[in-house]
Amino acid sequence: MASVFLYHVVGDLTVGKPELVEFCETETIESAIRAIGECTEGGIPVWKKKQTKGVNFVEDSESRQQRFVGIINSLHVVEFLSREECLKDQEKAMKTPVSEVVVPNNSLLKEVDPGTRLIDALEIMKHGVKRILVPKSVGWKGMSKRFSIIYNGKWLKNINTAAGSNSFAASRPPFRENKFCCLSREDVVRFLIGCLGALAPLPLSSISSLDVVSPHFHYIEASSPAREITHLHPHDPCAVAVVELTPDSQNKIIGEISASKLWKCDYLAAAWALANLSAGQFVMGVEESSSPRNLPDFPISSISDNAGDGGGVRLRKFSSRNIGFFGNPTSPTICMGRSMYRGRSAPLTCKVTSSLAAVMAQMLSHRATHVWVTEAENEEILVGVVGYEDILAAVTRHPATLIPPTP
């Protein structure tokens, strides 16, 4: 396990990563929707405009950190568009500046040097940082082993120490001025899953034995109005489980309303559904079992990427397909006559006995930020959730096994 963390640095994860293009807080919600569809974790970092002070001006890290506003994700956008005033004037809502929607949180991003040890980056991320900003260099080919915790036989407790920083400065490639790439937690976990052999036996251990399952999560009953999630303010993961109470007062999960589920949805359709339907209707889809009287037409404006598509306002029936959920019209009806949910509308779940490697693979293959955890005996009874922060905490929980003793 030690080799993964001691002989890899943050720079190794930046190889092939595109250069950061800052998304400014003065951009519109419509622009944010398009940008979110191309990002990781269903959200994008938002920045204040850079104040240039001449052609040769190079911004320092402190100024860059101060310019960072926060991260806006798909759930934030849907919640905003579901407001009464936004539903009445959707075109105006789509032109709203992102600064009026994003929740300011300067601590979600941190700039680090490419030579920062991977173990240090994990420590940063497991304490709430969701994005790491890394300077790009010319001809970067990775820095593994040369800039590990042990350099030329000398112990490096911190690369900023005299010996470490001098060695690093002597060999580091030249950095491009004001050129950066942004690493997400998904990037880090994707790197770790490629090193499962080095992490043994941790990946094959159950999430319950590793104490990875978090019992603290937000949920809403299926019969409650979906709009009630706007009062919950889920943070990490940005998700709310939709549940039904069993006769013995346990929570049976039937779906979720989350940033990862709404990542590439029809935002205006989802906003209308959030404002008008119950949580159960929102996540399970009701187009097969509901009459037009129950599901009125609603106007939405076109937000197509193609400028030639026209736009304008048109009427559309609400359907789970409108918000990216796909029902199965041929499936038998269950549970009070509703259609069984299928495909993307089904919540991503695992058992408490599932291995850490299996959960990591689930999250990455579905591009999800979390997995809901159920009982081993009953796959419908919800007991907790596993997110990126929980996984990063698990692989760094025993530092004594990661770092060899000081020579």
JOJORA-V935476 format. One record per pair of residues at least 24 apart in sequence whose ideal C-beta (glycine too) atoms are under 7 Angstrom apart, sorted by the first residue. I is the first residue (numbers start at 1). J is the second residue. D is the distance in Angstrom with one decimal. If there is no record, write none. Layout:
i: {I:I}
j: {J:J}
d: {D:D}
This chain:
i: {1:1:1:1:1:2:2:3:4:4:4:5:5:5:5:6:6:7:7:7:8:8:9:9:9:9:9:9:9:9:10:10:10:10:10:10:10:11:11:11:11:11:11:12:12:12:13:13:13:13:14:14:14:14:14:14:15:15:17:18:19:19:19:20:20:20:22:23:24:25:25:25:25:25:26:26:27:28:28:28:28:29:29:29:29:29:29:29:30:30:30:32:32:32:33:33:33:34:36:36:36:37:40:40:41:41:41:41:42:42:42:42:42:42:43:43:43:43:44:44:45:45:45:45:46:46:46:46:46:58:58:59:61:64:65:65:68:68:69:69:70:70:70:70:70:71:71:72:72:72:73:73:74:74:74:74:75:75:75:75:76:76:77:77:78:78:78:78:78:79:81:81:81:82:82:82:82:87:87:87:90:90:90:91:94:94:109:114:115:115:115:115:115:116:117:119:119:121:122:122:122:122:123:125:125:125:126:126:126:126:130:130:131:131:131:132:133:133:134:134:134:135:135:135:136:136:136:136:136:137:137:137:137:138:138:138:139:140:146:149:155:155:185:185:189:189:189:189:189:190:192:193:193:193:196:199:202:202:203:203:203:204:204:205:205:206:206:206:206:207:207:207:207:207:207:208:208:210:210:212:212:212:212:212:213:213:213:213:213:214:214:214:214:215:215:217:217:217:219:219:220:221:221:222:222:222:222:223:223:224:224:225:226:226:226:226:226:226:226:227:227:229:236:236:237:237:237:237:239:241:241:242:242:242:243:250:251:251:252:252:253:253:253:253:253:253:254:254:254:254:255:255:255:255:255:256:256:256:257:257:259:260:260:260:262:264:265:265:266:266:268:268:269:269:269:269:269:270:272:272:273:273:283:284:284:284:285:285:285:285:285:285:285:287:287:287:288:288:288:289:289:289:289:320:347:348:349:349:351:351:352:352:356:359:360}
j: {198:199:202:401:402:402:404:198:195:198:199:117:118:119:402:148:149:144:145:148:118:144:114:115:116:117:118:143:144:147:112:114:116:118:121:132:134:114:115:134:140:142:143:142:143:144:183:187:188:191:114:134:136:140:181:183:140:142:181:181:136:179:181:180:181:182:47:47:49:69:97:98:99:102:97:99:98:94:95:96:97:77:80:93:94:96:98:101:94:95:303:72:77:98:77:267:303:305:73:74:263:264:184:186:184:185:186:369:73:74:259:260:263:369:71:72:73:259:71:72:71:109:131:182:70:71:72:98:102:177:178:178:111:111:106:111:106:109:102:104:102:103:104:105:108:108:130:98:101:102:238:259:259:262:263:265:238:258:259:262:101:103:101:267:262:267:270:271:274:230:267:268:271:227:271:274:275:271:272:275:268:300:301:301:301:303:133:143:143:147:159:168:172:159:149:396:402:188:188:392:395:396:396:185:188:392:389:392:393:396:184:185:182:183:184:183:180:182:180:181:183:175:179:180:175:176:179:180:181:173:174:175:176:173:174:176:173:173:171:403:406:407:388:392:360:363:364:388:391:364:395:360:361:364:357:395:356:395:355:356:357:355:357:355:356:352:353:354:355:352:354:356:359:373:386:352:353:356:394:356:386:390:391:394:352:373:383:384:386:384:385:386:390:383:384:241:384:385:243:251:279:245:279:254:278:279:280:278:280:278:279:278:257:273:274:277:278:279:282:274:275:257:387:389:369:370:385:387:370:372:382:279:280:283:382:381:381:382:380:381:347:349:372:374:380:382:280:283:284:341:283:284:341:345:347:283:347:372:282:283:369:367:368:369:323:324:323:324:322:323:300:301:300:316:318:322:323:323:298:318:318:323:345:338:341:345:319:320:325:327:339:341:345:319:320:327:327:329:339:333:337:338:339:345:372:372:374:379:376:379:376:383:394:386:391}
d: {6.1:5.3:6.7:6.3:6.3:5.5:6.6:5.5:4.7:4.5:6.3:7.0:5.2:4.0:5.2:5.3:4.5:5.6:4.9:4.4:4.4:5.4:6.6:5.3:6.1:5.8:6.2:5.0:6.8:5.5:5.7:5.7:4.6:6.6:5.0:6.7:5.7:3.3:6.4:6.9:6.4:6.2:4.8:4.7:6.6:5.4:5.7:5.8:6.8:5.3:6.6:5.2:6.9:6.7:5.1:6.8:6.5:5.8:4.1:6.6:6.2:5.7:6.0:4.6:5.6:4.8:4.4:6.6:5.6:5.5:6.7:5.3:3.9:6.7:5.6:6.7:5.3:6.5:5.1:6.5:6.5:6.1:7.0:6.7:5.4:5.1:6.5:6.4:4.3:6.7:5.9:6.0:6.4:5.2:6.3:5.5:6.3:6.4:6.8:5.5:7.0:5.1:4.5:4.7:5.4:6.9:5.7:5.4:4.9:4.9:4.0:5.0:4.2:7.0:4.6:6.2:3.3:6.3:6.7:6.2:5.6:6.0:5.6:6.6:5.8:6.8:5.6:5.7:4.8:5.2:6.3:6.0:4.9:6.2:6.9:6.3:5.8:4.9:5.8:5.6:4.9:5.4:5.0:4.3:6.1:5.3:6.2:6.0:6.1:4.3:5.7:4.0:4.9:4.1:5.3:6.9:5.3:6.3:4.2:5.9:5.9:6.9:6.8:5.7:5.6:5.8:4.8:5.2:5.9:5.1:6.0:6.3:3.5:6.3:4.2:4.2:4.3:6.8:6.5:6.1:6.0:6.6:4.9:5.5:6.6:6.7:6.1:6.6:6.0:4.9:5.2:5.0:6.7:6.8:6.1:6.7:6.1:6.9:6.9:5.2:6.8:4.9:6.2:5.6:6.5:5.3:5.7:4.1:4.6:6.2:6.8:6.1:5.3:6.9:5.9:4.5:5.2:5.8:6.3:5.6:6.1:4.6:7.0:5.7:6.9:5.4:4.3:6.0:5.5:4.1:6.3:4.9:6.8:5.9:5.3:6.2:5.8:5.9:6.9:6.9:5.6:5.9:3.9:6.9:5.8:6.9:6.5:6.3:6.1:5.7:6.7:5.1:6.6:6.3:5.7:6.7:6.3:6.4:6.4:5.3:3.6:5.3:6.4:6.5:6.0:7.0:5.1:6.6:6.0:6.6:5.8:5.8:5.9:6.9:5.9:4.3:6.7:6.1:4.9:6.6:5.5:4.8:6.7:4.8:6.3:4.9:6.9:4.0:6.0:5.4:5.5:6.9:5.6:7.0:4.8:6.3:6.6:4.5:5.1:6.2:4.9:6.6:6.9:5.9:6.5:5.4:3.1:5.8:6.4:6.5:5.5:6.0:6.7:6.7:4.9:5.4:6.2:4.6:4.3:5.6:5.5:5.5:6.1:5.9:4.7:3.7:6.5:4.4:5.7:6.1:6.0:4.6:6.3:4.9:6.1:5.1:6.8:4.5:4.7:6.2:5.5:6.8:5.8:7.0:6.4:4.3:6.5:6.5:6.4:7.0:2.8:6.0:6.4:6.2:5.3:6.6:4.7:6.9:6.4:6.5:6.9:6.7:4.6:5.0:6.9:6.1:4.5:3.9:4.8:5.8:4.1:6.5:6.1:7.0:6.4:3.6:5.4:4.1:4.7:6.5:5.8:6.1:6.1:5.7:4.8:6.3:6.8:2.6:5.4:4.1:6.7:6.8:5.9:4.3:6.3:6.8:6.3:5.1:4.9:6.9:5.8:5.9:5.9:5.9:5.4:6.6:5.3:6.7:4.9:6.6:5.5:6.4:6.4:5.5:6.3}
